[in-house]
Amino acid sequence: MPHYHTAFVTGADKPQWRTLFNGYADFYGVPMDDTIADTVWSWLLDPNHVLEGLVVRDEGGAVVGLAHVRACPRPLGGCEMGFLDDMFVAPEARGTGAADALFEALRNLAAERGWPSVRWITQHFNERGRAFYDRYTNGPSDFIMYQWKQPNP
């Protein structure tokens, strides 16, 4: 099994991150352009922004996966928890341990920051991702997500 190294993104990661971010957007059928990607990238490099980016590198140093994570208040617990906004592994690296390396880094980050839990959402059709997530959890939670779209200002 290949060995992977996971770390926070650095400025040098942008080209490889962008390729993966485009793949993530394509998977969900979301149009991607430079304005959106550059905004997200600026957030990831801004130490004052809540969104942080992890990347996983293969033995040759190539970035083969990404995870965007942030602290999220949990009012009923009086604490912060982690929220995994995005996770994507290059198709050629799936099933090789790259996603596990990202989850191990996420587990370590949660422990460092005292997050009692990490939450995320995924689409019902993401069967491969859901099977992976089931390995780390007891399956989906009993919450139902709603989205209230607002008209453009």
CYANA upper distance limits for C-alpha pairs under 8 A (distance plus 0.5 A):
  1 MET  CA     96 THR  CA      7.03
  1 MET  CA     97 GLY  CA      7.79
  2 PRO  CA     58 ASP  CA      7.69
  2 PRO  CA     59 GLU  CA      7.40
  2 PRO  CA     96 THR  CA      7.26
  2 PRO  CA     97 GLY  CA      7.72
  3 HIS  CA     58 ASP  CA      7.00
  3 HIS  CA     59 GLU  CA      6.37
  4 TYR  CA     56 VAL  CA      6.93
  4 TYR  CA     57 ARG  CA      6.06
  4 TYR  CA     58 ASP  CA      5.40
  4 TYR  CA     59 GLU  CA      6.62
  4 TYR  CA     97 GLY  CA      8.16
  4 TYR  CA     98 ALA  CA      6.91
  4 TYR  CA    101 ALA  CA      6.98
  5 HIS  CA     56 VAL  CA      6.09
  5 HIS  CA     57 ARG  CA      5.69
  5 HIS  CA     58 ASP  CA      7.17
  5 HIS  CA     59 GLU  CA      8.21
  5 HIS  CA    101 ALA  CA      7.81
  6 THR  CA     54 LEU  CA      7.23
  6 THR  CA     55 VAL  CA      6.11
  6 THR  CA     56 VAL  CA      4.76
  6 THR  CA     57 ARG  CA      6.72
  6 THR  CA    101 ALA  CA      7.14
  6 THR  CA    102 LEU  CA      6.97
  6 THR  CA    105 ALA  CA      7.04
  7 ALA  CA     54 LEU  CA      5.98
  7 ALA  CA     55 VAL  CA      6.17
  7 ALA  CA     56 VAL  CA      7.12
  7 ALA  CA    105 ALA  CA      8.35
  8 PHE  CA     52 GLU  CA      7.87
  8 PHE  CA     53 GLY  CA      6.09
  8 PHE  CA     54 LEU  CA      4.83
  8 PHE  CA     55 VAL  CA      6.64
  9 VAL  CA     13 ASP  CA      6.66
  9 VAL  CA     44 LEU  CA      7.81
  9 VAL  CA     45 LEU  CA      7.97
  9 VAL  CA     53 GLY  CA      6.03
  9 VAL  CA     54 LEU  CA      6.08
  9 VAL  CA     55 VAL  CA      6.51
 10 THR  CA     14 LYS  CA      8.12
 10 THR  CA     45 LEU  CA      7.60
 11 GLY  CA     45 LEU  CA      7.71
 13 ASP  CA     17 TRP  CA      6.29
 13 ASP  CA     63 VAL  CA      8.13
 14 LYS  CA     18 ARG  CA      6.31
 14 LYS  CA     41 TRP  CA      7.98
 15 PRO  CA     19 THR  CA      6.95
 16 GLN  CA     20 LEU  CA      7.01
 16 GLN  CA     62 ALA  CA      8.21
 16 GLN  CA     63 VAL  CA      6.50
 17 TRP  CA     21 PHE  CA      6.46
 17 TRP  CA     55 VAL  CA      8.28
 17 TRP  CA     63 VAL  CA      7.58
 17 TRP  CA     66 LEU  CA      7.59
 18 ARG  CA     22 ASN  CA      6.46
 18 ARG  CA     37 ALA  CA      7.77
 19 THR  CA     23 GLY  CA      6.83
 20 LEU  CA     24 TYR  CA      6.66
 20 LEU  CA     64 VAL  CA      8.06
 20 LEU  CA     65 GLY  CA      7.37
 20 LEU  CA     66 LEU  CA      7.65
 20 LEU  CA     88 PHE  CA      7.34
 20 LEU  CA     89 VAL  CA      7.82
 20 LEU  CA     90 ALA  CA      7.12
 21 PHE  CA     25 ALA  CA      6.73
 21 PHE  CA     37 ALA  CA      8.30
 21 PHE  CA     66 LEU  CA      8.38
 21 PHE  CA     88 PHE  CA      8.08
 22 ASN  CA     26 ASP  CA      6.58
 22 ASN  CA     32 MET  CA      7.09
 23 GLY  CA     27 PHE  CA      6.62
 23 GLY  CA     88 PHE  CA      8.28
 23 GLY  CA     90 ALA  CA      8.27
 24 TYR  CA     28 TYR  CA      7.09
 24 TYR  CA     87 MET  CA      8.29
 24 TYR  CA     88 PHE  CA      6.35
 25 ALA  CA     29 GLY  CA      6.49
 25 ALA  CA     30 VAL  CA      5.44
 25 ALA  CA     31 PRO  CA      7.12
 25 ALA  CA     32 MET  CA      6.93
 26 ASP  CA     30 VAL  CA      6.49
 26 ASP  CA     31 PRO  CA      7.71
 32 MET  CA     36 ILE  CA      7.13
 32 MET  CA     37 ALA  CA      7.51
 33 ASP  CA     37 ALA  CA      6.75
 34 ASP  CA     38 ASP  CA      6.15
 35 THR  CA     39 THR  CA      6.61
 36 ILE  CA     40 VAL  CA      6.81
 37 ALA  CA     41 TRP  CA      6.54
 38 ASP  CA     42 SER  CA      6.55
 39 THR  CA     43 TRP  CA      6.86
 40 VAL  CA     44 LEU  CA      6.84
 41 TRP  CA     45 LEU  CA      6.96
 42 SER  CA     46 ASP  CA      6.59
 43 TRP  CA     49 HIS  CA      6.21
 43 TRP  CA     50 VAL  CA      8.30
 43 TRP  CA     51 LEU  CA      6.72
 43 TRP  CA     52 GLU  CA      7.99
 44 LEU  CA     49 HIS  CA      7.80
 44 LEU  CA     51 LEU  CA      6.36
 44 LEU  CA     52 GLU  CA      5.48
 44 LEU  CA     53 GLY  CA      6.13
 45 LEU  CA     52 GLU  CA      8.18
 50 VAL  CA     70 ARG  CA      6.09
 50 VAL  CA     71 ALA  CA      7.21
 51 LEU  CA     68 HIS  CA      7.10
 51 LEU  CA     69 VAL  CA      6.34
 51 LEU  CA     70 ARG  CA      5.38
 51 LEU  CA     71 ALA  CA      8.40
 52 GLU  CA     68 HIS  CA      6.13
 52 GLU  CA     69 VAL  CA      5.87
 52 GLU  CA     70 ARG  CA      6.55
 53 GLY  CA     66 LEU  CA      7.49
 53 GLY  CA     67 ALA  CA      6.24
 53 GLY  CA     68 HIS  CA      5.04
 53 GLY  CA     69 VAL  CA      6.83
 54 LEU  CA     66 LEU  CA      6.09
 54 LEU  CA     67 ALA  CA      5.57
 54 LEU  CA     68 HIS  CA      6.82
 54 LEU  CA     69 VAL  CA      8.32
 54 LEU  CA    102 LEU  CA      7.98
 55 VAL  CA     63 VAL  CA      6.83
 55 VAL  CA     64 VAL  CA      7.94
 55 VAL  CA     65 GLY  CA      6.06
 55 VAL  CA     66 LEU  CA      4.92
 55 VAL  CA     67 ALA  CA      6.91
 55 VAL  CA    102 LEU  CA      7.94
 56 VAL  CA     63 VAL  CA      6.14
 56 VAL  CA     64 VAL  CA      6.37
 56 VAL  CA     65 GLY  CA      5.62
 56 VAL  CA     66 LEU  CA      6.85
 56 VAL  CA     98 ALA  CA      7.09
 56 VAL  CA    101 ALA  CA      7.52
 56 VAL  CA    102 LEU  CA      6.88
 57 ARG  CA     61 GLY  CA      5.63
 57 ARG  CA     62 ALA  CA      5.63
 57 ARG  CA     63 VAL  CA      4.86
 57 ARG  CA     64 VAL  CA      6.20
 57 ARG  CA     65 GLY  CA      7.76
 57 ARG  CA     98 ALA  CA      8.48
 58 ASP  CA     62 ALA  CA      6.00
 58 ASP  CA     63 VAL  CA      7.11
 58 ASP  CA     64 VAL  CA      7.14
 58 ASP  CA     98 ALA  CA      8.29
 64 VAL  CA     89 VAL  CA      6.32
 64 VAL  CA     90 ALA  CA      5.84
 64 VAL  CA     93 ALA  CA      6.93
 64 VAL  CA     98 ALA  CA      7.81
 65 GLY  CA     87 MET  CA      7.94
 65 GLY  CA     88 PHE  CA      6.00
 65 GLY  CA     89 VAL  CA      4.54
 65 GLY  CA     90 ALA  CA      6.47
 65 GLY  CA     98 ALA  CA      7.36
 65 GLY  CA     99 ALA  CA      7.74
 65 GLY  CA    102 LEU  CA      8.27
 66 LEU  CA     86 ASP  CA      8.20
 66 LEU  CA     87 MET  CA      6.09
 66 LEU  CA     88 PHE  CA      5.93
 66 LEU  CA     89 VAL  CA      6.96
 66 LEU  CA    102 LEU  CA      8.14
 67 ALA  CA     84 LEU  CA      7.60
 67 ALA  CA     85 ASP  CA      8.00
 67 ALA  CA     86 ASP  CA      5.92
 67 ALA  CA     87 MET  CA      4.80
 67 ALA  CA     88 PHE  CA      7.13
 67 ALA  CA    102 LEU  CA      7.59
 68 HIS  CA     84 LEU  CA      6.48
 68 HIS  CA     85 ASP  CA      5.96
 68 HIS  CA     86 ASP  CA      5.54
 68 HIS  CA     87 MET  CA      7.02
 69 VAL  CA     82 GLY  CA      7.36
 69 VAL  CA     83 PHE  CA      6.08
 69 VAL  CA     84 LEU  CA      4.94
 69 VAL  CA     85 ASP  CA      6.15
 69 VAL  CA     86 ASP  CA      7.74
 70 ARG  CA     82 GLY  CA      6.26
 70 ARG  CA     83 PHE  CA      5.83
 70 ARG  CA     84 LEU  CA      7.16
 70 ARG  CA     85 ASP  CA      8.08
 71 ALA  CA     80 GLU  CA      6.57
 71 ALA  CA     81 MET  CA      6.23
 71 ALA  CA     82 GLY  CA      5.23
 71 ALA  CA     83 PHE  CA      6.61
 72 CYS  CA     80 GLU  CA      5.84
 72 CYS  CA     81 MET  CA      5.79
 72 CYS  CA     82 GLY  CA      6.23
 72 CYS  CA     83 PHE  CA      6.57
 73 PRO  CA     78 GLY  CA      8.24
 73 PRO  CA     79 CYS  CA      6.59
 73 PRO  CA     80 GLU  CA      4.82
 73 PRO  CA     81 MET  CA      6.74
 74 ARG  CA     78 GLY  CA      6.53
 74 ARG  CA     79 CYS  CA      5.90
 74 ARG  CA     80 GLU  CA      5.80
 74 ARG  CA     81 MET  CA      6.79
 75 PRO  CA     79 CYS  CA      7.11
 79 CYS  CA    115 TRP  CA      8.14
 80 GLU  CA    114 GLY  CA      8.45
 80 GLU  CA    115 TRP  CA      6.48
 80 GLU  CA    116 PRO  CA      8.41
 81 MET  CA    110 ALA  CA      8.23
 81 MET  CA    114 GLY  CA      8.31
 81 MET  CA    115 TRP  CA      4.90
 81 MET  CA    116 PRO  CA      6.47
 81 MET  CA    117 SER  CA      5.96
 81 MET  CA    118 VAL  CA      6.37
 81 MET  CA    119 ARG  CA      8.33
 82 GLY  CA    110 ALA  CA      7.17
 82 GLY  CA    115 TRP  CA      6.50
 82 GLY  CA    117 SER  CA      6.75
 82 GLY  CA    118 VAL  CA      4.82
 82 GLY  CA    119 ARG  CA      6.85
 83 PHE  CA    118 VAL  CA      5.86
 83 PHE  CA    119 ARG  CA      5.42
 83 PHE  CA    120 TRP  CA      6.28
 84 LEU  CA    118 VAL  CA      7.35
 84 LEU  CA    119 ARG  CA      6.64
 84 LEU  CA    120 TRP  CA      5.50
 84 LEU  CA    121 ILE  CA      8.45
 85 ASP  CA    120 TRP  CA      6.76
 85 ASP  CA    121 ILE  CA      8.07
 89 VAL  CA     93 ALA  CA      6.94
 89 VAL  CA     94 ARG  CA      6.73
 89 VAL  CA     98 ALA  CA      7.62
 89 VAL  CA     99 ALA  CA      7.08
 90 ALA  CA     94 ARG  CA      7.02
 93 ALA  CA     97 GLY  CA      8.29
 93 ALA  CA     98 ALA  CA      6.91
 94 ARG  CA     98 ALA  CA      7.28
 94 ARG  CA     99 ALA  CA      7.69
 95 GLY  CA     99 ALA  CA      8.26
 97 GLY  CA    101 ALA  CA      6.67
 98 ALA  CA    102 LEU  CA      6.98
 99 ALA  CA    103 PHE  CA      6.78
100 ASP  CA    104 GLU  CA      6.57
101 ALA  CA    105 ALA  CA      6.73
102 LEU  CA    106 LEU  CA      6.64
103 PHE  CA    107 ARG  CA      6.52
104 GLU  CA    108 ASN  CA      6.72
105 ALA  CA    109 LEU  CA      6.61
106 LEU  CA    110 ALA  CA      6.62
107 ARG  CA    111 ALA  CA      6.76
108 ASN  CA    112 GLU  CA      6.64
109 LEU  CA    113 ARG  CA      6.64
110 ALA  CA    114 GLY  CA      6.32
110 ALA  CA    115 TRP  CA      5.31
110 ALA  CA    116 PRO  CA      7.70
110 ALA  CA    117 SER  CA      7.81
110 ALA  CA    118 VAL  CA      7.87
111 ALA  CA    115 TRP  CA      6.85
111 ALA  CA    116 PRO  CA      8.43
122 THR  CA    126 ASN  CA      7.27
122 THR  CA    129 GLY  CA      8.42
122 THR  CA    130 ARG  CA      8.07
126 ASN  CA    130 ARG  CA      6.50
127 GLU  CA    131 ALA  CA      6.62
128 ARG  CA    132 PHE  CA      6.86
129 GLY  CA    133 TYR  CA      6.66
130 ARG  CA    134 ASP  CA      6.53
131 ALA  CA    135 ARG  CA      7.23
132 PHE  CA    136 TYR  CA      7.80
133 TYR  CA    137 THR  CA      6.79
133 TYR  CA    139 GLY  CA      7.75
134 ASP  CA    138 ASN  CA      6.57
134 ASP  CA    139 GLY  CA      5.26
134 ASP  CA    140 PRO  CA      7.96
135 ARG  CA    139 GLY  CA      8.49
